[in-house]
Amino acid sequence: MSYQLAFSEKPTYLHVVVTGENSRDTVERYTQELVRACAARNCTRVLIEERLVGARLGTIEVFTLAAAASLRYMGMFKSVAYVDVHAVGDAMSFAENVAVNRAFPLRVFATVEAAEKWLLGEQQAVSPLPP
């Protein structure tokens, strides 16, 4: 296996750290495993901390992966925060645009701290007001 997933259950979301080789196959496989893990935990909010090493994926690969995942997993998540610690340029912003244009709730962040802050704010935004 060319990747590993580590799960950390937080009170309002699942934090997933993925390590290994960066490739289209790795991203497809870890995404499928992540979705299964979220479904098993009834989790609709997730923080993906990607720590894959190697050459970054090209624009066409990013588009293809983001478009396919957005459509395949539509309606399964309320919030997905994504941090690629090795990101270069604006490829991940492009992935966010592709996902959001398909009504998938993905936001890309530069740091885990910023992603956590957003997820916690998203949770508060949808919580009912006290009587």
VEXTI-772535 format. One record per residue (C-alpha): x, y, z. Coordinates in nm, 3 decimals. Each point is the difference from the previous one (the first is absolute). Last residue first. Layout:
% VEXTI-772535
{X->X Y->Y Z->Z}
...
This chain:
% VEXTI-772535
{X->-3.439 Y->2.877 Z->2.373}
{X->0.359 Y->-0.079 Z->-0.107}
{X->0.079 Y->0.059 Z->-0.366}
{X->0.021 Y->-0.309 Z->-0.217}
{X->0.345 Y->-0.105 Z->-0.117}
{X->0.068 Y->0.063 Z->-0.369}
{X->0.228 Y->0.302 Z->0.039}
{X->0.169 Y->-0.148 Z->0.306}
{X->0.111 Y->-0.305 Z->-0.199}
{X->0.126 Y->0.219 Z->-0.285}
{X->0.199 Y->0.207 Z->0.248}
{X->0.161 Y->-0.316 Z->0.141}
{X->0.084 Y->-0.115 Z->-0.352}
{X->0.144 Y->0.341 Z->-0.089}
{X->0.221 Y->0.011 Z->0.311}
{X->0.119 Y->-0.355 Z->-0.068}
{X->0.096 Y->0.090 Z->-0.357}
{X->0.190 Y->0.310 Z->0.116}
{X->0.192 Y->-0.208 Z->0.257}
{X->0.074 Y->-0.272 Z->-0.255}
{X->0.172 Y->0.257 Z->-0.216}
{X->-0.011 Y->0.129 Z->-0.360}
{X->-0.371 Y->-0.070 Z->-0.038}
{X->-0.224 Y->-0.142 Z->-0.272}
{X->-0.377 Y->0.000 Z->0.039}
{X->-0.228 Y->-0.275 Z->-0.127}
{X->-0.383 Y->-0.008 Z->0.030}
{X->-0.082 Y->-0.166 Z->-0.337}
{X->-0.255 Y->0.197 Z->-0.204}
{X->0.163 Y->-0.086 Z->-0.333}
{X->0.149 Y->0.349 Z->-0.040}
{X->0.128 Y->-0.044 Z->0.356}
{X->0.198 Y->-0.309 Z->-0.103}
{X->0.163 Y->0.156 Z->-0.307}
{X->0.075 Y->0.320 Z->0.191}
{X->0.158 Y->-0.195 Z->0.287}
{X->0.216 Y->-0.197 Z->-0.246}
{X->0.118 Y->0.329 Z->-0.153}
{X->0.086 Y->0.128 Z->0.345}
{X->0.199 Y->-0.324 Z->0.036}
{X->0.194 Y->0.065 Z->-0.318}
{X->0.081 Y->0.357 Z->0.104}
{X->0.377 Y->-0.017 Z->0.032}
{X->0.174 Y->-0.278 Z->0.187}
{X->-0.171 Y->-0.220 Z->0.255}
{X->0.223 Y->-0.204 Z->0.234}
{X->-0.212 Y->0.037 Z->0.315}
{X->-0.316 Y->-0.073 Z->-0.197}
{X->-0.281 Y->0.111 Z->0.233}
{X->-0.364 Y->-0.081 Z->-0.073}
{X->-0.312 Y->0.089 Z->0.197}
{X->-0.311 Y->-0.195 Z->-0.096}
{X->-0.333 Y->0.119 Z->0.136}
{X->-0.356 Y->-0.137 Z->-0.020}
{X->0.100 Y->-0.329 Z->-0.160}
{X->-0.179 Y->-0.291 Z->-0.167}
{X->-0.225 Y->0.209 Z->-0.226}
{X->0.231 Y->-0.021 Z->-0.299}
{X->0.256 Y->-0.280 Z->0.035}
{X->0.017 Y->-0.115 Z->-0.362}
{X->-0.055 Y->0.345 Z->-0.150}
{X->0.264 Y->0.178 Z->0.202}
{X->0.236 Y->-0.297 Z->-0.023}
{X->-0.017 Y->-0.002 Z->-0.380}
{X->0.045 Y->0.374 Z->-0.039}
{X->0.286 Y->0.023 Z->0.249}
{X->0.188 Y->-0.298 Z->-0.146}
{X->-0.039 Y->0.110 Z->-0.363}
{X->0.088 Y->0.363 Z->0.073}
{X->0.308 Y->-0.092 Z->0.204}
{X->0.111 Y->-0.243 Z->-0.271}
{X->-0.047 Y->0.265 Z->-0.270}
{X->0.189 Y->0.259 Z->0.203}
{X->0.299 Y->-0.224 Z->0.066}
{X->0.062 Y->-0.196 Z->0.319}
{X->0.290 Y->0.101 Z->0.222}
{X->0.322 Y->-0.197 Z->-0.023}
{X->0.085 Y->-0.198 Z->0.309}
{X->-0.116 Y->-0.011 Z->0.359}
{X->-0.352 Y->-0.027 Z->0.140}
{X->-0.071 Y->0.185 Z->0.326}
{X->-0.374 Y->0.064 Z->-0.044}
{X->-0.185 Y->0.124 Z->0.305}
{X->-0.366 Y->-0.071 Z->-0.073}
{X->-0.239 Y->0.158 Z->0.250}
{X->-0.341 Y->-0.161 Z->0.003}
{X->-0.362 Y->0.085 Z->0.072}
{X->-0.280 Y->-0.243 Z->-0.089}
{X->0.096 Y->-0.287 Z->0.232}
{X->-0.236 Y->-0.294 Z->0.049}
{X->0.303 Y->-0.192 Z->0.130}
{X->-0.029 Y->-0.281 Z->-0.257}
{X->-0.082 Y->0.254 Z->-0.271}
{X->0.306 Y->0.207 Z->0.091}
{X->0.225 Y->-0.307 Z->-0.015}
{X->-0.146 Y->-0.105 Z->-0.337}
{X->0.051 Y->0.352 Z->-0.135}
{X->0.361 Y->0.002 Z->0.120}
{X->0.069 Y->-0.336 Z->-0.165}
{X->-0.138 Y->0.127 Z->-0.331}
{X->0.200 Y->0.323 Z->0.027}
{X->0.314 Y->-0.198 Z->0.088}
{X->-0.038 Y->-0.206 Z->-0.316}
{X->-0.066 Y->0.288 Z->-0.241}
{X->0.279 Y->0.213 Z->0.147}
{X->0.248 Y->-0.288 Z->-0.012}
{X->-0.091 Y->-0.086 Z->-0.361}
{X->0.046 Y->0.362 Z->-0.108}
{X->0.343 Y->0.003 Z->0.155}
{X->0.177 Y->0.146 Z->0.302}
{X->0.177 Y->-0.271 Z->0.197}
{X->-0.072 Y->-0.043 Z->0.369}
{X->-0.174 Y->0.180 Z->0.283}
{X->-0.366 Y->0.077 Z->0.067}
{X->-0.111 Y->0.169 Z->0.321}
{X->-0.372 Y->-0.013 Z->0.074}
{X->-0.176 Y->0.221 Z->0.253}
{X->-0.365 Y->-0.103 Z->0.053}
{X->-0.244 Y->0.269 Z->0.107}
{X->-0.212 Y->0.136 Z->0.286}
{X->0.150 Y->-0.147 Z->0.319}
{X->0.327 Y->-0.102 Z->-0.167}
{X->0.077 Y->-0.350 Z->-0.123}
{X->0.360 Y->-0.043 Z->-0.113}
{X->0.056 Y->-0.228 Z->-0.295}
{X->0.339 Y->-0.089 Z->-0.150}
{X->0.007 Y->-0.102 Z->-0.366}
{X->0.299 Y->-0.164 Z->-0.169}
{X->0.107 Y->0.012 Z->-0.364}
{X->0.179 Y->-0.202 Z->-0.270}
{X->-0.141 Y->-0.340 Z->0.097}
